[in-house]
Amino acid sequence: MYLDKLDGRITTAYYDEKANVWRAEQASLQAKITDLQTTSQRYEDAISAIENISNLCNAFPTQPPSEQRRLLKIIISTAT
């Protein structure tokens, strides 16, 4: 937040103008940071869901038929 003034002085009006611009820029950047954090969390949730589904798919063939049937019913009821 340095602006060169050769005489070393700025007016109150100039300071207020620049402070308002910088506050607006700060608010804009904070909103972008918040948006990125939210998006990042959604990606992490999606990755976690994919990993869980992958683990379930790998374990499915080793389950007894009754458990396979139960899992398929859950999947079908959720899909419709």
N, CA and C atoms as an extended XYZ file, in Angstrom:
240
Properties=species:S:1:pos:R:3:atomname:S:1:resname:S:1:resid:I:1 pbc="F F F"
N         0.827       -1.173        0.000 N   MET     1
C         0.000        0.000        0.000 CA  MET     1
C         0.882        1.251        0.000 C   MET     1
N         1.796        1.278       -0.906 N   TYR     2
C         2.696        2.413       -0.998 CA  TYR     2
C         2.456        3.120       -2.316 C   TYR     2
N         2.186        4.389       -2.220 N   LEU     3
C         2.083        5.229       -3.402 CA  LEU     3
C         3.071        6.370       -3.217 C   LEU     3
N         3.867        6.575       -4.206 N   ASP     4
C         4.932        7.572       -4.121 CA  ASP     4
C         4.370        8.988       -4.206 C   ASP     4
N         4.661        9.767       -3.215 N   LYS     5
C         4.351       11.190       -3.204 CA  LYS     5
C         5.657       11.922       -2.955 C   LYS     5
N         6.048       12.737       -3.886 N   LEU     6
C         7.346       13.389       -3.785 CA  LEU     6
C         7.452       14.316       -2.581 C   LEU     6
N         6.359       14.957       -2.227 N   ASP     7
C         6.435       15.864       -1.088 CA  ASP     7
C         6.184       15.143        0.240 C   ASP     7
N         5.867       13.841        0.172 N   GLY     8
C         5.690       13.050        1.390 CA  GLY     8
C         4.354       13.258        2.077 C   GLY     8
N         3.410       13.950        1.468 N   ARG     9
C         2.119       14.221        2.094 CA  ARG     9
C         0.973       13.799        1.163 C   ARG     9
N        -0.078       13.320        1.792 N   ILE    10
C        -1.296       13.032        1.046 CA  ILE    10
C        -2.454       13.695        1.778 C   ILE    10
N        -3.484       13.981        1.034 N   THR    11
C        -4.650       14.617        1.655 CA  THR    11
C        -5.555       13.544        2.259 C   THR    11
N        -6.416       13.989        3.140 N   THR    12
C        -7.380       13.067        3.746 CA  THR    12
C        -8.304       12.495        2.680 C   THR    12
N        -8.713       13.325        1.763 N   ALA    13
C        -9.591       12.860        0.681 CA  ALA    13
C        -8.898       11.797       -0.161 C   ALA    13
N        -7.637       12.031       -0.475 N   TYR    14
C        -6.875       11.050       -1.262 CA  TYR    14
C        -6.743        9.734       -0.493 C   TYR    14
N        -6.433        9.842        0.803 N   TYR    15
C        -6.308        8.636        1.628 CA  TYR    15
C        -7.638        7.886        1.653 C   TYR    15
N        -8.736        8.600        1.889 N   ASP    16
C       -10.048        7.948        1.954 CA  ASP    16
C       -10.400        7.270        0.640 C   ASP    16
N       -10.083        7.938       -0.465 N   GLU    17
C       -10.358        7.361       -1.786 CA  GLU    17
C        -9.583        6.058       -1.974 C   GLU    17
N        -8.296        6.094       -1.689 N   LYS    18
C        -7.463        4.897       -1.856 CA  LYS    18
C        -7.855        3.803       -0.868 C   LYS    18
N        -8.175        4.172        0.351 N   ALA    19
C        -8.573        3.183        1.360 CA  ALA    19
C        -9.847        2.466        0.923 C   ALA    19
N       -10.790        3.221        0.351 N   ASN    20
C       -12.030        2.595       -0.133 CA  ASN    20
C       -11.756        1.632       -1.284 C   ASN    20
N       -10.879        2.026       -2.177 N   VAL    21
C       -10.516        1.148       -3.298 CA  VAL    21
C        -9.866       -0.124       -2.760 C   VAL    21
N        -8.960        0.022       -1.837 N   TRP    22
C        -8.249       -1.140       -1.290 CA  TRP    22
C        -9.181       -2.045       -0.479 C   TRP    22
N       -10.115       -1.435        0.246 N   ARG    23
C       -11.087       -2.250        0.998 CA  ARG    23
C       -11.979       -3.052        0.047 C   ARG    23
N       -12.394       -2.406       -1.045 N   ALA    24
C       -13.218       -3.114       -2.035 CA  ALA    24
C       -12.431       -4.261       -2.658 C   ALA    24
N       -11.178       -4.006       -2.972 N   GLU    25
C       -10.338       -5.057       -3.541 CA  GLU    25
C       -10.135       -6.184       -2.532 C   GLU    25
N        -9.940       -5.825       -1.282 N   GLN    26
C        -9.765       -6.830       -0.227 CA  GLN    26
C       -11.022       -7.689       -0.088 C   GLN    26
N       -12.195       -7.058       -0.111 N   ALA    27
C       -13.449       -7.798       -0.007 CA  ALA    27
C       -13.628       -8.737       -1.202 C   ALA    27
N       -13.270       -8.259       -2.379 N   SER    28
C       -13.371       -9.091       -3.582 CA  SER    28
C       -12.454      -10.306       -3.482 C   SER    28
N       -11.230      -10.079       -3.045 N   LEU    29
C       -10.285      -11.190       -2.903 CA  LEU    29
C       -10.736      -12.175       -1.828 C   LEU    29
N       -11.289      -11.663       -0.738 N   GLN    30
C       -11.777      -12.551        0.323 CA  GLN    30
C       -12.923      -13.417       -0.193 C   GLN    30
N       -13.801      -12.838       -1.015 N   ALA    31
C       -14.904      -13.612       -1.601 CA  ALA    31
C       -14.363      -14.709       -2.519 C   ALA    31
N       -13.337      -14.397       -3.294 N   LYS    32
C       -12.728      -15.407       -4.166 CA  LYS    32
C       -12.083      -16.528       -3.354 C   LYS    32
N       -11.424      -16.177       -2.265 N   ILE    33
C       -10.798      -17.187       -1.397 CA  ILE    33
C       -11.861      -18.101       -0.813 C   ILE    33
N       -12.951      -17.513       -0.335 N   THR    34
C       -14.039      -18.309        0.232 CA  THR    34
C       -14.620      -19.252       -0.806 C   THR    34
N       -14.812      -18.748       -2.026 N   ASP    35
C       -15.348      -19.576       -3.108 CA  ASP    35
C       -14.407      -20.736       -3.421 C   ASP    35
N       -13.116      -20.471       -3.470 N   LEU    36
C       -12.138      -21.530       -3.742 CA  LEU    36
C       -12.120      -22.570       -2.624 C   LEU    36
N       -12.246      -22.136       -1.386 N   GLN    37
C       -12.265      -23.085       -0.275 CA  GLN    37
C       -13.500      -23.971       -0.341 C   GLN    37
N       -14.636      -23.391       -0.690 N   THR    38
C       -15.875      -24.165       -0.812 CA  THR    38
C       -15.766      -25.171       -1.948 C   THR    38
N       -15.244      -24.724       -3.084 N   THR    39
C       -15.071      -25.608       -4.240 CA  THR    39
C       -14.108      -26.741       -3.912 C   THR    39
N       -13.039      -26.409       -3.231 N   SER    40
C       -12.055      -27.417       -2.846 CA  SER    40
C       -12.693      -28.478       -1.966 C   SER    40
N       -13.546      -28.064       -1.031 N   GLN    41
C       -14.213      -29.022       -0.142 CA  GLN    41
C       -15.134      -29.930       -0.943 C   GLN    41
N       -15.827      -29.376       -1.931 N   ARG    42
C       -16.707      -30.205       -2.762 CA  ARG    42
C       -15.909      -31.238       -3.550 C   ARG    42
N       -14.732      -30.850       -4.042 N   TYR    43
C       -13.881      -31.797       -4.753 CA  TYR    43
C       -13.414      -32.904       -3.810 C   TYR    43
N       -13.037      -32.531       -2.602 N   GLU    44
C       -12.591      -33.530       -1.631 CA  GLU    44
C       -13.715      -34.498       -1.283 C   GLU    44
N       -14.940      -33.978       -1.139 N   ASP    45
C       -16.095      -34.838       -0.867 CA  ASP    45
C       -16.341      -35.799       -2.026 C   ASP    45
N       -16.225      -35.303       -3.245 N   ALA    46
C       -16.436      -36.149       -4.426 CA  ALA    46
C       -15.363      -37.236       -4.513 C   ALA    46
N       -14.130      -36.868       -4.250 N   ILE    47
C       -13.044      -37.849       -4.286 CA  ILE    47
C       -13.259      -38.916       -3.222 C   ILE    47
N       -13.675      -38.509       -2.041 N   SER    48
C       -13.942      -39.462       -0.967 CA  SER    48
C       -15.071      -40.416       -1.354 C   SER    48
N       -16.121      -39.897       -1.968 N   ALA    49
C       -17.237      -40.748       -2.400 CA  ALA    49
C       -16.782      -41.744       -3.460 C   ALA    49
N       -15.968      -41.300       -4.401 N   ILE    50
C       -15.458      -42.187       -5.443 CA  ILE    50
C       -14.588      -43.285       -4.839 C   ILE    50
N       -13.743      -42.918       -3.878 N   GLU    51
C       -12.895      -43.916       -3.222 CA  GLU    51
C       -13.743      -44.941       -2.468 C   GLU    51
N       -14.791      -44.490       -1.779 N   ASN    52
C       -15.671      -45.411       -1.055 CA  ASN    52
C       -16.385      -46.360       -2.013 C   ASN    52
N       -16.874      -45.839       -3.113 N   ILE    53
C       -17.562      -46.679       -4.099 CA  ILE    53
C       -16.585      -47.684       -4.699 C   ILE    53
N       -15.380      -47.251       -4.965 N   SER    54
C       -14.372      -48.161       -5.513 CA  SER    54
C       -14.087      -49.306       -4.539 C   SER    54
N       -13.956      -48.966       -3.254 N   ASN    55
C       -13.721      -49.999       -2.238 CA  ASN    55
C       -14.894      -50.976       -2.161 C   ASN    55
N       -16.112      -50.443       -2.256 N   LEU    56
C       -17.292      -51.314       -2.230 CA  LEU    56
C       -17.334      -52.223       -3.449 C   LEU    56
N       -16.980      -51.680       -4.604 N   CYS    57
C       -16.969      -52.493       -5.829 CA  CYS    57
C       -15.946      -53.623       -5.728 C   CYS    57
N       -14.806      -53.340       -5.152 N   ASN    58
C       -13.778      -54.367       -4.997 CA  ASN    58
C       -14.206      -55.444       -4.004 C   ASN    58
N       -14.946      -55.064       -2.987 N   ALA    59
C       -15.358      -56.020       -1.959 CA  ALA    59
C       -16.617      -56.795       -2.345 C   ALA    59
N       -17.405      -56.286       -3.279 N   PHE    60
C       -18.681      -56.902       -3.626 CA  PHE    60
C       -18.567      -58.382       -3.999 C   PHE    60
N       -17.633      -58.781       -4.872 N   PRO    61
C       -17.575      -60.194       -5.279 CA  PRO    61
C       -17.270      -61.153       -4.119 C   PRO    61
N       -16.653      -60.658       -3.077 N   THR    62
C       -16.302      -61.548       -1.966 CA  THR    62
C       -17.420      -61.680       -0.931 C   THR    62
N       -18.496      -60.913       -1.112 N   GLN    63
C       -19.616      -60.966       -0.164 CA  GLN    63
C       -20.512      -62.171       -0.459 C   GLN    63
N       -21.151      -62.685        0.576 N   PRO    64
C       -22.099      -63.789        0.342 CA  PRO    64
C       -23.289      -63.282       -0.481 C   PRO    64
N       -23.969      -64.202       -1.179 N   PRO    65
C       -25.084      -63.792       -2.044 CA  PRO    65
C       -26.156      -62.967       -1.326 C   PRO    65
N       -26.451      -63.281       -0.090 N   SER    66
C       -27.475      -62.512        0.626 CA  SER    66
C       -27.054      -61.046        0.800 C   SER    66
N       -25.783      -60.827        1.072 N   GLU    67
C       -25.279      -59.459        1.223 CA  GLU    67
C       -25.239      -58.753       -0.134 C   GLU    67
N       -24.878      -59.476       -1.174 N   GLN    68
C       -24.886      -58.894       -2.515 CA  GLN    68
C       -26.300      -58.455       -2.894 C   GLN    68
N       -27.279      -59.298       -2.601 N   ARG    69
C       -28.676      -58.988       -2.902 CA  ARG    69
C       -29.115      -57.731       -2.144 C   ARG    69
N       -28.748      -57.648       -0.863 N   ARG    70
C       -29.116      -56.498       -0.035 CA  ARG    70
C       -28.503      -55.212       -0.605 C   ARG    70
N       -27.237      -55.270       -0.989 N   LEU    71
C       -26.573      -54.096       -1.544 CA  LEU    71
C       -27.195      -53.680       -2.878 C   LEU    71
N       -27.520      -54.663       -3.721 N   LEU    72
C       -28.149      -54.339       -5.009 CA  LEU    72
C       -29.520      -53.700       -4.813 C   LEU    72
N       -30.287      -54.172       -3.831 N   LYS    73
C       -31.586      -53.564       -3.548 CA  LYS    73
C       -31.422      -52.112       -3.120 C   LYS    73
N       -30.423      -51.846       -2.314 N   ILE    74
C       -30.169      -50.473       -1.865 CA  ILE    74
C       -29.816      -49.593       -3.064 C   ILE    74
N       -28.953      -50.097       -3.925 N   ILE    75
C       -28.535      -49.320       -5.096 CA  ILE    75
C       -29.717      -49.034       -6.015 C   ILE    75
N       -30.534      -50.061       -6.269 N   ILE    76
C       -31.679      -49.886       -7.159 CA  ILE    76
C       -32.708      -48.930       -6.555 C   ILE    76
N       -32.976      -49.060       -5.271 N   SER    77
C       -33.952      -48.170       -4.653 CA  SER    77
C       -33.469      -46.722       -4.605 C   SER    77
N       -32.183      -46.539       -4.496 N   THR    78
C       -31.614      -45.193       -4.476 CA  THR    78
C       -31.611      -44.589       -5.879 C   THR    78
N       -31.430      -45.423       -6.899 N   ALA    79
C       -31.346      -44.944       -8.276 CA  ALA    79
C       -32.701      -44.531       -8.829 C   ALA    79
N       -33.757      -45.062       -8.299 N   THR    80
C       -35.086      -44.773       -8.868 CA  THR    80
C       -35.859      -43.797       -8.037 C   THR    80
